[in-house]
């Protein structure tokens, strides 16, 4: 018996590779998250997504609380099972009238998991609409291999500039979200987002979950947070837990992990990998 989703929603995720909207936070709670994000941005004098990627949650107790939110985890459990690891999270934010975009891509291009079964929960901190550049998806694209080309562009938020080729744009579905809502997606689904033409920023946190049988194949030392159930397979080490905001041990772990991902993906590109 599912905990949070209907059988129809679970089937829709399996068929399409994405599912939305799912309510996690009330509007006042989402406004509080948005304020925390703005306070973080003011404190560092820079965009959080420039400094906090791959394991953005680690240095901040309040973000660790977000990734282990029990309402969210109930839905995650319905999609990947009772044993849940969170191996990472990243901010994806665009300022008002921001020309930056996220090119059409699959997350699998940047990952090296076997099986390729990451579930991402993209949480909206404020309105994510077509005007503000919400995430868009190509239904069913996770069921076939996607080939990418590398097209560097200063306005592309993706660091490796991967672009999926032959994307059937006429099939694209816009995941319009209210603050506090989530869209779930499979790592193999083709997705991207357009520039923000709205008068307000568009802020989201992309949270990555796997079951313990999923393992990283490209490097040793992958780590995660065990959030629910058991992990008896030993594929994942344990992430440190923050004791305060800007926890230095956690910041080091975050940087070390990002370096591993960037190095592995750069090597894949250099070797001619495009899928």
Buried (B, 14 or more C-beta within 10 A) or exposed (E): EEEBBEEEBBEBBEEBBBBBBBBBBEEEEBBBBBEBBBEBBEEEEEBBBEBBBBBBBBBBBBBBEBBBBEBBBBBBBBBBEEBBBBBBBBBBBBEEEBEBBBBBBBBBBBBBBEEBBBBBBBBBBBBBBBBBBBBBBBBBBBEEEBEBEEEEEEEBBBEBBBBBEEBEEEEBBBBBBBBBBBBBBBBBBBBBBBBBBBEBBBBBBBBBBBBBBBBBEBEEEBBBBBBBBEBEEEBBEEBBEBEEBEBEEBBEBBBEBBEBBBEBBEEBBEEEEBE
